[in-house]
């Protein structure tokens, strides 16, 4: 089972929203997924956040072998630049 970290499109016509999800590589773009890792809003209005991700869970999935798509990789890189590195958990 090959896992991918990729974007899932939501929203309406001309106003997209995306979820950053872990899904099987063979699953459809908007089909079922394993876990929701965050959201990406390419055109936020007002106080809306552009990018909100859970870096700890992303690190977990990368550690077990999930491969991010090119777009997901650039969004993760952007989130790390803004939020800083995630300290390792003590569990």
C-alpha positions as CSV (number, residue, x, y, z in Angstrom):
1,X,0.0,0.0,0.0
2,X,1.7,3.2,-1.2
3,X,0.7,6.3,0.7
4,X,0.8,9.9,-0.7
5,X,0.4,13.2,1.1
6,X,-1.6,15.3,-1.4
7,X,-4.3,17.9,-1.8
8,X,-8.0,17.2,-1.9
9,X,-10.1,19.8,-3.5
10,X,-13.1,21.3,-1.8
11,X,-15.0,24.6,-2.0
12,X,-17.1,25.9,-4.9
13,X,-16.5,26.9,-8.5
14,X,-13.9,29.7,-8.7
15,X,-13.4,29.6,-4.9
16,X,-11.3,26.5,-4.2
17,X,-10.3,25.2,-0.8
18,X,-7.9,22.3,-0.3
19,X,-7.3,19.7,2.4
20,X,-3.9,18.2,2.9
21,X,-4.6,14.5,3.3
22,X,-2.8,11.1,3.5
23,X,-4.4,8.8,0.9
24,X,-3.5,5.7,-1.0
25,X,-1.8,6.4,-4.3
26,X,-4.5,4.6,-6.2
27,X,-7.4,6.5,-4.6
28,X,-9.2,9.2,-6.6
29,X,-8.2,12.8,-5.9
30,X,-11.4,13.6,-4.0
31,X,-12.0,10.0,-2.8
32,X,-11.4,8.4,0.6
33,X,-8.4,9.3,2.6
34,X,-6.6,8.0,5.7
35,X,-6.1,11.2,7.7
36,X,-6.7,14.9,7.3
37,X,-3.5,16.8,8.0
38,X,-4.6,20.4,7.5
39,X,-6.0,22.9,5.0
40,X,-4.8,25.3,2.3
41,X,-6.8,28.3,1.1
42,X,-5.1,29.8,-2.0
43,X,-7.1,33.1,-1.8
44,X,-8.0,33.9,1.9
45,X,-10.4,36.8,2.6
46,X,-10.2,38.9,5.8
47,X,-9.0,37.0,8.8
48,X,-9.0,33.5,7.1
49,X,-5.7,31.6,7.3
50,X,-3.9,30.7,4.1
51,X,-2.3,27.5,5.5
52,X,-3.0,25.5,8.6
53,X,-1.3,22.1,9.0
54,X,-0.4,19.7,11.8
55,X,3.4,19.4,11.3
56,X,3.7,16.7,14.0
57,X,1.3,14.4,12.1
58,X,3.1,15.2,8.8
59,X,6.4,14.1,10.3
60,X,4.8,10.9,11.5
61,X,3.5,10.0,8.0
62,X,6.8,11.0,6.4
63,X,8.5,8.7,8.9
64,X,6.4,5.7,8.0
65,X,7.0,6.2,4.2
66,X,4.3,8.4,2.8
67,X,5.5,10.4,-0.2
68,X,4.3,14.0,-0.6
69,X,3.4,15.3,-4.1
70,X,5.4,18.3,-5.4
71,X,2.7,20.8,-4.3
72,X,2.3,19.2,-0.9
73,X,6.0,19.3,-0.4
74,X,6.2,23.0,-1.1
75,X,3.3,23.7,1.3
76,X,4.9,21.7,4.0
77,X,8.2,23.6,3.4
78,X,6.2,26.9,3.7
79,X,4.5,25.8,6.9
80,X,7.9,24.9,8.5
81,X,9.3,28.3,7.5
82,X,6.4,30.0,9.2
83,X,5.9,27.8,12.3
84,X,9.5,26.6,12.8
85,X,10.6,23.1,13.5
86,X,8.4,20.7,15.6
87,X,10.1,19.4,18.7
88,X,10.2,15.6,19.0
89,X,7.5,14.1,21.2
90,X,8.5,12.3,24.4
91,X,6.1,9.4,24.0
